[in-house]
Amino acid sequence: MNQVMLVTGGSGALGAAIVRRFRGEGDRVAFTYHHGGDAARILAAESGAVAFQADLTDVAQVGHMVSQVREQFGAVDVLVNNAGRTQAMPFALIEAEDWDAVLAANLKTMFLVTREVVRGMVARRAGVIINIGSIAAHRLLDVPVHYATAKAGVTGFTLSLAKELSRYNIRVNSVVPGLLDEGVGKMVPEEKRNEYLRYCTAGRLGKPAEVAEVVAFLASDKARYINAQNIFVDGGF
């Protein structure tokens, strides 16, 4: 496609799969990371993508990062908001600081990066934004409440933004992965993993590369009639 792609949280399992998928199409890819510098450097070396370190909850760092991406690549055609984090914590033990940190990592980052990138998209009247949600926000699951709440916010952000930006020919969708066999999925206790498999019609965990395929499709012109949708990639859970 030879487009300019920006993927946040690219050093994690899912983010790395998305970066590799875009690079496989010949796209020019930038990705961000906060921690995990070794993984980011390996991914950049293997894929040919360019890594940018930034704390995406910091307004100044986000602005600087997006400016660097534009200087090196030009305008961003596709933004994938993948950055986020979770925290295994019973609700009664969640402190206000924990709540703020998890919502910031999953929602504030998405807001700040999108705000910076979308200005150029509006000026060009073209662009695609793909937000990564979670099955935790849509199903009755034993998951951290602050994480589920943050991921539920992805849906509201996606729908409202899709409506507002439709006048500028900018599409906004979200991809909702189920339980994957890498990344956060490796931290899920065995009993919870088995419960997921009991109800998942595919009978197995998903793979980051399978989610990346859907992201790549939504980023392409083949998906130009798909907007304001939550696309589930959960094996039929």
Biotite code that builds the C-alpha atoms (Angstrom):
import biotite.structure as struc

atoms = struc.array([
    struc.Atom([0.000, 0.000, 0.000], chain_id="A", res_id=1, res_name="MET", atom_name="CA", element="C"),
    struc.Atom([3.002, 2.290, 0.610], chain_id="A", res_id=2, res_name="ASN", atom_name="CA", element="C"),
    struc.Atom([1.197, 4.338, 3.214], chain_id="A", res_id=3, res_name="GLN", atom_name="CA", element="C"),
    struc.Atom([2.606, 5.942, 6.352], chain_id="A", res_id=4, res_name="VAL", atom_name="CA", element="C"),
    struc.Atom([1.482, 4.016, 9.423], chain_id="A", res_id=5, res_name="MET", atom_name="CA", element="C"),
    struc.Atom([1.892, 4.996, 13.079], chain_id="A", res_id=6, res_name="LEU", atom_name="CA", element="C"),
    struc.Atom([1.388, 2.204, 15.614], chain_id="A", res_id=7, res_name="VAL", atom_name="CA", element="C"),
    struc.Atom([1.471, 3.042, 19.317], chain_id="A", res_id=8, res_name="THR", atom_name="CA", element="C"),
    struc.Atom([2.714, 0.426, 21.752], chain_id="A", res_id=9, res_name="GLY", atom_name="CA", element="C"),
    struc.Atom([4.593, -1.346, 19.009], chain_id="A", res_id=10, res_name="GLY", atom_name="CA", element="C"),
    struc.Atom([7.032, -3.280, 21.158], chain_id="A", res_id=11, res_name="SER", atom_name="CA", element="C"),
    struc.Atom([4.382, -5.573, 22.671], chain_id="A", res_id=12, res_name="GLY", atom_name="CA", element="C"),
    struc.Atom([3.193, -8.826, 21.101], chain_id="A", res_id=13, res_name="ALA", atom_name="CA", element="C"),
    struc.Atom([0.157, -7.409, 19.304], chain_id="A", res_id=14, res_name="LEU", atom_name="CA", element="C"),
    struc.Atom([1.782, -4.129, 18.362], chain_id="A", res_id=15, res_name="GLY", atom_name="CA", element="C"),
    struc.Atom([4.783, -5.957, 16.902], chain_id="A", res_id=16, res_name="ALA", atom_name="CA", element="C"),
    struc.Atom([2.502, -8.212, 14.848], chain_id="A", res_id=17, res_name="ALA", atom_name="CA", element="C"),
    struc.Atom([0.723, -5.158, 13.437], chain_id="A", res_id=18, res_name="ILE", atom_name="CA", element="C"),
    struc.Atom([4.042, -3.486, 12.598], chain_id="A", res_id=19, res_name="VAL", atom_name="CA", element="C"),
    struc.Atom([5.268, -6.605, 10.806], chain_id="A", res_id=20, res_name="ARG", atom_name="CA", element="C"),
    struc.Atom([2.014, -6.962, 8.885], chain_id="A", res_id=21, res_name="ARG", atom_name="CA", element="C"),
    struc.Atom([2.151, -3.381, 7.626], chain_id="A", res_id=22, res_name="PHE", atom_name="CA", element="C"),
    struc.Atom([5.799, -3.728, 6.672], chain_id="A", res_id=23, res_name="ARG", atom_name="CA", element="C"),
    struc.Atom([4.920, -6.880, 4.754], chain_id="A", res_id=24, res_name="GLY", atom_name="CA", element="C"),
    struc.Atom([2.651, -4.712, 2.594], chain_id="A", res_id=25, res_name="GLU", atom_name="CA", element="C"),
    struc.Atom([5.499, -2.321, 1.872], chain_id="A", res_id=26, res_name="GLY", atom_name="CA", element="C"),
    struc.Atom([4.155, 0.425, 4.107], chain_id="A", res_id=27, res_name="ASP", atom_name="CA", element="C"),
    struc.Atom([6.387, 2.907, 5.874], chain_id="A", res_id=28, res_name="ARG", atom_name="CA", element="C"),
    struc.Atom([5.899, 2.240, 9.565], chain_id="A", res_id=29, res_name="VAL", atom_name="CA", element="C"),
    struc.Atom([6.696, 4.175, 12.714], chain_id="A", res_id=30, res_name="ALA", atom_name="CA", element="C"),
    struc.Atom([5.919, 2.752, 16.119], chain_id="A", res_id=31, res_name="PHE", atom_name="CA", element="C"),
    struc.Atom([6.154, 3.980, 19.674], chain_id="A", res_id=32, res_name="THR", atom_name="CA", element="C"),
    struc.Atom([7.321, 2.355, 22.854], chain_id="A", res_id=33, res_name="TYR", atom_name="CA", element="C"),
    struc.Atom([7.736, 3.552, 26.417], chain_id="A", res_id=34, res_name="HIS", atom_name="CA", element="C"),
    struc.Atom([9.516, 0.715, 28.180], chain_id="A", res_id=35, res_name="HIS", atom_name="CA", element="C"),
    struc.Atom([10.792, -2.412, 26.443], chain_id="A", res_id=36, res_name="GLY", atom_name="CA", element="C"),
    struc.Atom([13.623, -0.748, 24.581], chain_id="A", res_id=37, res_name="GLY", atom_name="CA", element="C"),
    struc.Atom([15.349, -4.029, 23.737], chain_id="A", res_id=38, res_name="ASP", atom_name="CA", element="C"),
    struc.Atom([12.204, -5.443, 22.117], chain_id="A", res_id=39, res_name="ALA", atom_name="CA", element="C"),
    struc.Atom([11.695, -2.194, 20.210], chain_id="A", res_id=40, res_name="ALA", atom_name="CA", element="C"),
    struc.Atom([15.240, -2.224, 18.857], chain_id="A", res_id=41, res_name="ARG", atom_name="CA", element="C"),
    struc.Atom([14.945, -5.854, 17.766], chain_id="A", res_id=42, res_name="ILE", atom_name="CA", element="C"),
    struc.Atom([11.628, -5.181, 16.028], chain_id="A", res_id=43, res_name="LEU", atom_name="CA", element="C"),
    struc.Atom([13.029, -2.119, 14.254], chain_id="A", res_id=44, res_name="ALA", atom_name="CA", element="C"),
    struc.Atom([16.089, -4.036, 13.078], chain_id="A", res_id=45, res_name="ALA", atom_name="CA", element="C"),
    struc.Atom([14.087, -7.039, 11.876], chain_id="A", res_id=46, res_name="GLU", atom_name="CA", element="C"),
    struc.Atom([11.228, -5.188, 10.208], chain_id="A", res_id=47, res_name="SER", atom_name="CA", element="C"),
    struc.Atom([12.742, -1.945, 8.975], chain_id="A", res_id=48, res_name="GLY", atom_name="CA", element="C"),
    struc.Atom([10.190, 0.083, 10.936], chain_id="A", res_id=49, res_name="ALA", atom_name="CA", element="C"),
    struc.Atom([11.358, 3.087, 12.955], chain_id="A", res_id=50, res_name="VAL", atom_name="CA", element="C"),
    struc.Atom([10.924, 3.212, 16.728], chain_id="A", res_id=51, res_name="ALA", atom_name="CA", element="C"),
    struc.Atom([10.159, 6.358, 18.715], chain_id="A", res_id=52, res_name="PHE", atom_name="CA", element="C"),
    struc.Atom([10.339, 6.346, 22.498], chain_id="A", res_id=53, res_name="GLN", atom_name="CA", element="C"),
    struc.Atom([7.742, 8.463, 24.265], chain_id="A", res_id=54, res_name="ALA", atom_name="CA", element="C"),
    struc.Atom([5.528, 8.598, 27.330], chain_id="A", res_id=55, res_name="ASP", atom_name="CA", element="C"),
    struc.Atom([2.196, 8.942, 25.546], chain_id="A", res_id=56, res_name="LEU", atom_name="CA", element="C"),
    struc.Atom([0.493, 10.349, 28.643], chain_id="A", res_id=57, res_name="THR", atom_name="CA", element="C"),
    struc.Atom([2.725, 13.432, 28.356], chain_id="A", res_id=58, res_name="ASP", atom_name="CA", element="C"),
    struc.Atom([1.413, 16.164, 26.053], chain_id="A", res_id=59, res_name="VAL", atom_name="CA", element="C"),
    struc.Atom([4.836, 17.549, 25.154], chain_id="A", res_id=60, res_name="ALA", atom_name="CA", element="C"),
    struc.Atom([6.333, 14.139, 24.392], chain_id="A", res_id=61, res_name="GLN", atom_name="CA", element="C"),
    struc.Atom([3.388, 13.196, 22.188], chain_id="A", res_id=62, res_name="VAL", atom_name="CA", element="C"),
    struc.Atom([3.689, 16.423, 20.234], chain_id="A", res_id=63, res_name="GLY", atom_name="CA", element="C"),
    struc.Atom([7.418, 15.935, 19.778], chain_id="A", res_id=64, res_name="HIS", atom_name="CA", element="C"),
    struc.Atom([6.987, 12.309, 18.698], chain_id="A", res_id=65, res_name="MET", atom_name="CA", element="C"),
    struc.Atom([4.357, 13.107, 16.079], chain_id="A", res_id=66, res_name="VAL", atom_name="CA", element="C"),
    struc.Atom([6.489, 15.968, 14.761], chain_id="A", res_id=67, res_name="SER", atom_name="CA", element="C"),
    struc.Atom([9.446, 13.584, 14.403], chain_id="A", res_id=68, res_name="GLN", atom_name="CA", element="C"),
    struc.Atom([7.297, 11.059, 12.543], chain_id="A", res_id=69, res_name="VAL", atom_name="CA", element="C"),
    struc.Atom([6.114, 13.747, 10.122], chain_id="A", res_id=70, res_name="ARG", atom_name="CA", element="C"),
    struc.Atom([9.653, 14.995, 9.546], chain_id="A", res_id=71, res_name="GLU", atom_name="CA", element="C"),
    struc.Atom([10.922, 11.519, 8.733], chain_id="A", res_id=72, res_name="GLN", atom_name="CA", element="C"),
    struc.Atom([7.935, 10.021, 6.928], chain_id="A", res_id=73, res_name="PHE", atom_name="CA", element="C"),
    struc.Atom([5.569, 12.819, 5.989], chain_id="A", res_id=74, res_name="GLY", atom_name="CA", element="C"),
    struc.Atom([1.860, 12.812, 6.761], chain_id="A", res_id=75, res_name="ALA", atom_name="CA", element="C"),
    struc.Atom([0.414, 9.892, 8.734], chain_id="A", res_id=76, res_name="VAL", atom_name="CA", element="C"),
    struc.Atom([-2.167, 7.994, 6.683], chain_id="A", res_id=77, res_name="ASP", atom_name="CA", element="C"),
    struc.Atom([-3.155, 5.382, 9.266], chain_id="A", res_id=78, res_name="VAL", atom_name="CA", element="C"),
    struc.Atom([-3.012, 5.571, 13.055], chain_id="A", res_id=79, res_name="LEU", atom_name="CA", element="C"),
    struc.Atom([-3.335, 2.434, 15.161], chain_id="A", res_id=80, res_name="VAL", atom_name="CA", element="C"),
    struc.Atom([-3.946, 3.199, 18.840], chain_id="A", res_id=81, res_name="ASN", atom_name="CA", element="C"),
    struc.Atom([-2.609, 0.045, 20.443], chain_id="A", res_id=82, res_name="ASN", atom_name="CA", element="C"),
    struc.Atom([-0.768, 1.373, 23.519], chain_id="A", res_id=83, res_name="ALA", atom_name="CA", element="C"),
    struc.Atom([-2.180, 0.342, 26.871], chain_id="A", res_id=84, res_name="GLY", atom_name="CA", element="C"),
    struc.Atom([-1.624, -1.574, 30.067], chain_id="A", res_id=85, res_name="ARG", atom_name="CA", element="C"),
    struc.Atom([-3.478, -3.597, 32.642], chain_id="A", res_id=86, res_name="THR", atom_name="CA", element="C"),
    struc.Atom([-2.997, -4.319, 36.323], chain_id="A", res_id=87, res_name="GLN", atom_name="CA", element="C"),
    struc.Atom([-4.142, -7.429, 38.182], chain_id="A", res_id=88, res_name="ALA", atom_name="CA", element="C"),
    struc.Atom([-5.901, -5.913, 41.176], chain_id="A", res_id=89, res_name="MET", atom_name="CA", element="C"),
    struc.Atom([-9.149, -6.726, 43.039], chain_id="A", res_id=90, res_name="PRO", atom_name="CA", element="C"),
    struc.Atom([-11.560, -3.790, 42.940], chain_id="A", res_id=91, res_name="PHE", atom_name="CA", element="C"),
    struc.Atom([-11.497, -3.201, 46.716], chain_id="A", res_id=92, res_name="ALA", atom_name="CA", element="C"),
    struc.Atom([-7.723, -2.791, 46.623], chain_id="A", res_id=93, res_name="LEU", atom_name="CA", element="C"),
    struc.Atom([-7.569, -0.360, 43.694], chain_id="A", res_id=94, res_name="ILE", atom_name="CA", element="C"),
    struc.Atom([-6.229, 2.990, 44.830], chain_id="A", res_id=95, res_name="GLU", atom_name="CA", element="C"),
    struc.Atom([-7.105, 6.258, 43.104], chain_id="A", res_id=96, res_name="ALA", atom_name="CA", element="C"),
    struc.Atom([-3.581, 6.343, 41.694], chain_id="A", res_id=97, res_name="GLU", atom_name="CA", element="C"),
    struc.Atom([-4.031, 2.877, 40.184], chain_id="A", res_id=98, res_name="ASP", atom_name="CA", element="C"),
    struc.Atom([-7.323, 3.911, 38.588], chain_id="A", res_id=99, res_name="TRP", atom_name="CA", element="C"),
    struc.Atom([-5.819, 7.060, 37.115], chain_id="A", res_id=100, res_name="ASP", atom_name="CA", element="C"),
    struc.Atom([-2.746, 5.251, 35.797], chain_id="A", res_id=101, res_name="ALA", atom_name="CA", element="C"),
    struc.Atom([-4.677, 2.504, 33.985], chain_id="A", res_id=102, res_name="VAL", atom_name="CA", element="C"),
    struc.Atom([-7.205, 4.907, 32.462], chain_id="A", res_id=103, res_name="LEU", atom_name="CA", element="C"),
    struc.Atom([-4.387, 7.224, 31.393], chain_id="A", res_id=104, res_name="ALA", atom_name="CA", element="C"),
    struc.Atom([-2.415, 4.403, 29.787], chain_id="A", res_id=105, res_name="ALA", atom_name="CA", element="C"),
    struc.Atom([-5.411, 3.195, 27.791], chain_id="A", res_id=106, res_name="ASN", atom_name="CA", element="C"),
    struc.Atom([-7.502, 6.327, 27.148], chain_id="A", res_id=107, res_name="LEU", atom_name="CA", element="C"),
    struc.Atom([-5.418, 9.465, 27.649], chain_id="A", res_id=108, res_name="LYS", atom_name="CA", element="C"),
    struc.Atom([-2.728, 8.092, 25.347], chain_id="A", res_id=109, res_name="THR", atom_name="CA", element="C"),
    struc.Atom([-5.309, 7.437, 22.657], chain_id="A", res_id=110, res_name="MET", atom_name="CA", element="C"),
    struc.Atom([-6.755, 10.926, 23.014], chain_id="A", res_id=111, res_name="PHE", atom_name="CA", element="C"),
    struc.Atom([-3.421, 12.749, 22.912], chain_id="A", res_id=112, res_name="LEU", atom_name="CA", element="C"),
    struc.Atom([-1.934, 10.858, 19.972], chain_id="A", res_id=113, res_name="VAL", atom_name="CA", element="C"),
    struc.Atom([-5.142, 10.973, 17.946], chain_id="A", res_id=114, res_name="THR", atom_name="CA", element="C"),
    struc.Atom([-5.537, 14.698, 18.542], chain_id="A", res_id=115, res_name="ARG", atom_name="CA", element="C"),
    struc.Atom([-2.055, 15.362, 17.191], chain_id="A", res_id=116, res_name="GLU", atom_name="CA", element="C"),
    struc.Atom([-2.369, 13.069, 14.184], chain_id="A", res_id=117, res_name="VAL", atom_name="CA", element="C"),
    struc.Atom([-5.933, 13.922, 13.206], chain_id="A", res_id=118, res_name="VAL", atom_name="CA", element="C"),
    struc.Atom([-5.158, 17.569, 12.543], chain_id="A", res_id=119, res_name="ARG", atom_name="CA", element="C"),
    struc.Atom([-3.161, 16.567, 9.488], chain_id="A", res_id=120, res_name="GLY", atom_name="CA", element="C"),
    struc.Atom([-5.832, 14.098, 8.400], chain_id="A", res_id=121, res_name="MET", atom_name="CA", element="C"),
    struc.Atom([-8.516, 16.776, 8.597], chain_id="A", res_id=122, res_name="VAL", atom_name="CA", element="C"),
    struc.Atom([-6.382, 19.148, 6.516], chain_id="A", res_id=123, res_name="ALA", atom_name="CA", element="C"),
    struc.Atom([-5.960, 16.431, 3.849], chain_id="A", res_id=124, res_name="ARG", atom_name="CA", element="C"),
    struc.Atom([-9.551, 15.179, 4.241], chain_id="A", res_id=125, res_name="ARG", atom_name="CA", element="C"),
    struc.Atom([-8.297, 11.594, 4.382], chain_id="A", res_id=126, res_name="ALA", atom_name="CA", element="C"),
    struc.Atom([-7.151, 9.071, 6.954], chain_id="A", res_id=127, res_name="GLY", atom_name="CA", element="C"),
    struc.Atom([-7.858, 5.922, 8.921], chain_id="A", res_id=128, res_name="VAL", atom_name="CA", element="C"),
    struc.Atom([-7.847, 5.474, 12.688], chain_id="A", res_id=129, res_name="ILE", atom_name="CA", element="C"),
    struc.Atom([-7.996, 2.026, 14.273], chain_id="A", res_id=130, res_name="ILE", atom_name="CA", element="C"),
    struc.Atom([-8.355, 1.695, 18.041], chain_id="A", res_id=131, res_name="ASN", atom_name="CA", element="C"),
    struc.Atom([-7.524, -1.544, 19.824], chain_id="A", res_id=132, res_name="ILE", atom_name="CA", element="C"),
    struc.Atom([-10.144, -2.485, 22.392], chain_id="A", res_id=133, res_name="GLY", atom_name="CA", element="C"),
    struc.Atom([-10.578, -5.642, 24.453], chain_id="A", res_id=134, res_name="SER", atom_name="CA", element="C"),
    struc.Atom([-13.140, -8.371, 24.986], chain_id="A", res_id=135, res_name="ILE", atom_name="CA", element="C"),
    struc.Atom([-12.881, -7.402, 28.662], chain_id="A", res_id=136, res_name="ALA", atom_name="CA", element="C"),
    struc.Atom([-15.097, -4.395, 27.912], chain_id="A", res_id=137, res_name="ALA", atom_name="CA", element="C"),
    struc.Atom([-17.849, -6.394, 26.222], chain_id="A", res_id=138, res_name="HIS", atom_name="CA", element="C"),
    struc.Atom([-18.266, -9.678, 28.106], chain_id="A", res_id=139, res_name="ARG", atom_name="CA", element="C"),
    struc.Atom([-18.968, -10.774, 31.674], chain_id="A", res_id=140, res_name="LEU", atom_name="CA", element="C"),
    struc.Atom([-15.410, -11.717, 32.606], chain_id="A", res_id=141, res_name="LEU", atom_name="CA", element="C"),
    struc.Atom([-13.359, -11.777, 35.775], chain_id="A", res_id=142, res_name="ASP", atom_name="CA", element="C"),
    struc.Atom([-10.962, -8.988, 34.777], chain_id="A", res_id=143, res_name="VAL", atom_name="CA", element="C"),
    struc.Atom([-9.617, -5.875, 36.534], chain_id="A", res_id=144, res_name="PRO", atom_name="CA", element="C"),
    struc.Atom([-12.415, -3.316, 36.751], chain_id="A", res_id=145, res_name="VAL", atom_name="CA", element="C"),
    struc.Atom([-10.287, -0.306, 35.883], chain_id="A", res_id=146, res_name="HIS", atom_name="CA", element="C"),
    struc.Atom([-8.934, -2.062, 32.788], chain_id="A", res_id=147, res_name="TYR", atom_name="CA", element="C"),
    struc.Atom([-12.421, -3.102, 31.626], chain_id="A", res_id=148, res_name="ALA", atom_name="CA", element="C"),
    struc.Atom([-13.658, 0.442, 32.215], chain_id="A", res_id=149, res_name="THR", atom_name="CA", element="C"),
    struc.Atom([-10.810, 1.939, 30.209], chain_id="A", res_id=150, res_name="ALA", atom_name="CA", element="C"),
    struc.Atom([-11.373, -0.436, 27.310], chain_id="A", res_id=151, res_name="LYS", atom_name="CA", element="C"),
    struc.Atom([-15.103, 0.299, 27.378], chain_id="A", res_id=152, res_name="ALA", atom_name="CA", element="C"),
    struc.Atom([-14.120, 3.898, 26.790], chain_id="A", res_id=153, res_name="GLY", atom_name="CA", element="C"),
    struc.Atom([-12.501, 2.880, 23.514], chain_id="A", res_id=154, res_name="VAL", atom_name="CA", element="C"),
    struc.Atom([-15.958, 2.126, 22.113], chain_id="A", res_id=155, res_name="THR", atom_name="CA", element="C"),
    struc.Atom([-17.364, 5.531, 23.017], chain_id="A", res_id=156, res_name="GLY", atom_name="CA", element="C"),
    struc.Atom([-14.275, 7.267, 21.664], chain_id="A", res_id=157, res_name="PHE", atom_name="CA", element="C"),
    struc.Atom([-14.493, 5.308, 18.413], chain_id="A", res_id=158, res_name="THR", atom_name="CA", element="C"),
    struc.Atom([-18.180, 5.899, 17.755], chain_id="A", res_id=159, res_name="LEU", atom_name="CA", element="C"),
    struc.Atom([-18.193, 9.595, 18.596], chain_id="A", res_id=160, res_name="SER", atom_name="CA", element="C"),
    struc.Atom([-15.006, 10.301, 16.671], chain_id="A", res_id=161, res_name="LEU", atom_name="CA", element="C"),
    struc.Atom([-16.211, 8.335, 13.643], chain_id="A", res_id=162, res_name="ALA", atom_name="CA", element="C"),
    struc.Atom([-19.313, 10.494, 13.453], chain_id="A", res_id=163, res_name="LYS", atom_name="CA", element="C"),
    struc.Atom([-17.435, 13.770, 13.864], chain_id="A", res_id=164, res_name="GLU", atom_name="CA", element="C"),
    struc.Atom([-14.689, 12.925, 11.368], chain_id="A", res_id=165, res_name="LEU", atom_name="CA", element="C"),
    struc.Atom([-16.893, 11.356, 8.708], chain_id="A", res_id=166, res_name="SER", atom_name="CA", element="C"),
    struc.Atom([-17.306, 14.790, 7.088], chain_id="A", res_id=167, res_name="ARG", atom_name="CA", element="C"),
    struc.Atom([-13.549, 14.760, 6.429], chain_id="A", res_id=168, res_name="TYR", atom_name="CA", element="C"),
    struc.Atom([-13.498, 11.283, 4.859], chain_id="A", res_id=169, res_name="ASN", atom_name="CA", element="C"),
    struc.Atom([-11.718, 9.833, 7.895], chain_id="A", res_id=170, res_name="ILE", atom_name="CA", element="C"),
    struc.Atom([-12.761, 6.350, 9.007], chain_id="A", res_id=171, res_name="ARG", atom_name="CA", element="C"),
    struc.Atom([-12.573, 5.286, 12.665], chain_id="A", res_id=172, res_name="VAL", atom_name="CA", element="C"),
    struc.Atom([-13.054, 1.694, 13.810], chain_id="A", res_id=173, res_name="ASN", atom_name="CA", element="C"),
    struc.Atom([-12.002, -0.458, 16.713], chain_id="A", res_id=174, res_name="SER", atom_name="CA", element="C"),
    struc.Atom([-10.693, -4.006, 16.756], chain_id="A", res_id=175, res_name="VAL", atom_name="CA", element="C"),
    struc.Atom([-11.644, -6.106, 19.776], chain_id="A", res_id=176, res_name="VAL", atom_name="CA", element="C"),
    struc.Atom([-9.295, -9.051, 20.351], chain_id="A", res_id=177, res_name="PRO", atom_name="CA", element="C"),
    struc.Atom([-10.210, -12.017, 22.469], chain_id="A", res_id=178, res_name="GLY", atom_name="CA", element="C"),
    struc.Atom([-7.684, -13.840, 24.613], chain_id="A", res_id=179, res_name="LEU", atom_name="CA", element="C"),
    struc.Atom([-4.379, -14.206, 22.777], chain_id="A", res_id=180, res_name="LEU", atom_name="CA", element="C"),
    struc.Atom([-1.567, -16.680, 23.314], chain_id="A", res_id=181, res_name="ASP", atom_name="CA", element="C"),
    struc.Atom([1.048, -13.943, 23.703], chain_id="A", res_id=182, res_name="GLU", atom_name="CA", element="C"),
    struc.Atom([1.390, -10.672, 25.568], chain_id="A", res_id=183, res_name="GLY", atom_name="CA", element="C"),
    struc.Atom([-1.218, -10.153, 28.294], chain_id="A", res_id=184, res_name="VAL", atom_name="CA", element="C"),
    struc.Atom([-2.658, -13.601, 27.547], chain_id="A", res_id=185, res_name="GLY", atom_name="CA", element="C"),
    struc.Atom([0.429, -15.227, 29.045], chain_id="A", res_id=186, res_name="LYS", atom_name="CA", element="C"),
    struc.Atom([-0.372, -13.621, 32.407], chain_id="A", res_id=187, res_name="MET", atom_name="CA", element="C"),
    struc.Atom([-3.903, -15.030, 32.588], chain_id="A", res_id=188, res_name="VAL", atom_name="CA", element="C"),
    struc.Atom([-4.216, -17.797, 35.224], chain_id="A", res_id=189, res_name="PRO", atom_name="CA", element="C"),
    struc.Atom([-4.793, -21.292, 33.869], chain_id="A", res_id=190, res_name="GLU", atom_name="CA", element="C"),
    struc.Atom([-8.312, -21.584, 35.294], chain_id="A", res_id=191, res_name="GLU", atom_name="CA", element="C"),
    struc.Atom([-9.403, -18.380, 33.573], chain_id="A", res_id=192, res_name="LYS", atom_name="CA", element="C"),
    struc.Atom([-7.767, -19.443, 30.338], chain_id="A", res_id=193, res_name="ARG", atom_name="CA", element="C"),
    struc.Atom([-9.584, -22.777, 30.494], chain_id="A", res_id=194, res_name="ASN", atom_name="CA", element="C"),
    struc.Atom([-12.880, -20.995, 31.120], chain_id="A", res_id=195, res_name="GLU", atom_name="CA", element="C"),
    struc.Atom([-12.338, -18.897, 28.021], chain_id="A", res_id=196, res_name="TYR", atom_name="CA", element="C"),
    struc.Atom([-11.592, -21.996, 25.954], chain_id="A", res_id=197, res_name="LEU", atom_name="CA", element="C"),
    struc.Atom([-14.745, -23.675, 27.240], chain_id="A", res_id=198, res_name="ARG", atom_name="CA", element="C"),
    struc.Atom([-16.918, -20.968, 25.687], chain_id="A", res_id=199, res_name="TYR", atom_name="CA", element="C"),
    struc.Atom([-14.799, -20.007, 22.669], chain_id="A", res_id=200, res_name="CYS", atom_name="CA", element="C"),
    struc.Atom([-16.237, -21.708, 19.586], chain_id="A", res_id=201, res_name="THR", atom_name="CA", element="C"),
    struc.Atom([-12.798, -21.822, 17.945], chain_id="A", res_id=202, res_name="ALA", atom_name="CA", element="C"),
    struc.Atom([-11.578, -23.893, 20.886], chain_id="A", res_id=203, res_name="GLY", atom_name="CA", element="C"),
    struc.Atom([-8.221, -22.123, 21.160], chain_id="A", res_id=204, res_name="ARG", atom_name="CA", element="C"),
    struc.Atom([-6.547, -18.856, 21.979], chain_id="A", res_id=205, res_name="LEU", atom_name="CA", element="C"),
    struc.Atom([-5.985, -16.318, 19.243], chain_id="A", res_id=206, res_name="GLY", atom_name="CA", element="C"),
    struc.Atom([-2.687, -15.239, 17.759], chain_id="A", res_id=207, res_name="LYS", atom_name="CA", element="C"),
    struc.Atom([-1.489, -11.630, 17.446], chain_id="A", res_id=208, res_name="PRO", atom_name="CA", element="C"),
    struc.Atom([-0.904, -12.161, 13.716], chain_id="A", res_id=209, res_name="ALA", atom_name="CA", element="C"),
    struc.Atom([-4.602, -13.004, 13.264], chain_id="A", res_id=210, res_name="GLU", atom_name="CA", element="C"),
    struc.Atom([-5.627, -9.716, 14.845], chain_id="A", res_id=211, res_name="VAL", atom_name="CA", element="C"),
    struc.Atom([-3.029, -7.903, 12.744], chain_id="A", res_id=212, res_name="ALA", atom_name="CA", element="C"),
    struc.Atom([-4.670, -9.263, 9.588], chain_id="A", res_id=213, res_name="GLU", atom_name="CA", element="C"),
    struc.Atom([-7.935, -7.583, 10.529], chain_id="A", res_id=214, res_name="VAL", atom_name="CA", element="C"),
    struc.Atom([-6.164, -4.319, 11.370], chain_id="A", res_id=215, res_name="VAL", atom_name="CA", element="C"),
    struc.Atom([-4.436, -4.378, 7.980], chain_id="A", res_id=216, res_name="ALA", atom_name="CA", element="C"),
    struc.Atom([-7.759, -4.971, 6.226], chain_id="A", res_id=217, res_name="PHE", atom_name="CA", element="C"),
    struc.Atom([-9.428, -2.052, 8.015], chain_id="A", res_id=218, res_name="LEU", atom_name="CA", element="C"),
    struc.Atom([-6.482, 0.158, 7.072], chain_id="A", res_id=219, res_name="ALA", atom_name="CA", element="C"),
    struc.Atom([-6.891, -0.672, 3.378], chain_id="A", res_id=220, res_name="SER", atom_name="CA", element="C"),
    struc.Atom([-9.217, 0.712, 0.725], chain_id="A", res_id=221, res_name="ASP", atom_name="CA", element="C"),
    struc.Atom([-10.993, -2.652, 0.727], chain_id="A", res_id=222, res_name="LYS", atom_name="CA", element="C"),
    struc.Atom([-12.619, -1.542, 3.988], chain_id="A", res_id=223, res_name="ALA", atom_name="CA", element="C"),
    struc.Atom([-13.683, 1.914, 2.788], chain_id="A", res_id=224, res_name="ARG", atom_name="CA", element="C"),
    struc.Atom([-17.381, 1.125, 3.516], chain_id="A", res_id=225, res_name="TYR", atom_name="CA", element="C"),
    struc.Atom([-16.638, 0.054, 7.101], chain_id="A", res_id=226, res_name="ILE", atom_name="CA", element="C"),
    struc.Atom([-16.849, 2.816, 9.682], chain_id="A", res_id=227, res_name="ASN", atom_name="CA", element="C"),
    struc.Atom([-17.763, 3.231, 13.366], chain_id="A", res_id=228, res_name="ALA", atom_name="CA", element="C"),
    struc.Atom([-17.577, -0.515, 14.033], chain_id="A", res_id=229, res_name="GLN", atom_name="CA", element="C"),
    struc.Atom([-16.239, -2.761, 16.772], chain_id="A", res_id=230, res_name="ASN", atom_name="CA", element="C"),
    struc.Atom([-14.741, -5.718, 14.911], chain_id="A", res_id=231, res_name="ILE", atom_name="CA", element="C"),
    struc.Atom([-14.431, -8.736, 17.200], chain_id="A", res_id=232, res_name="PHE", atom_name="CA", element="C"),
    struc.Atom([-11.523, -11.141, 16.681], chain_id="A", res_id=233, res_name="VAL", atom_name="CA", element="C"),
    struc.Atom([-12.271, -13.499, 19.542], chain_id="A", res_id=234, res_name="ASP", atom_name="CA", element="C"),
    struc.Atom([-12.808, -16.952, 18.091], chain_id="A", res_id=235, res_name="GLY", atom_name="CA", element="C"),
    struc.Atom([-16.549, -16.692, 18.660], chain_id="A", res_id=236, res_name="GLY", atom_name="CA", element="C"),
    struc.Atom([-16.641, -16.117, 22.404], chain_id="A", res_id=237, res_name="PHE", atom_name="CA", element="C"),
])
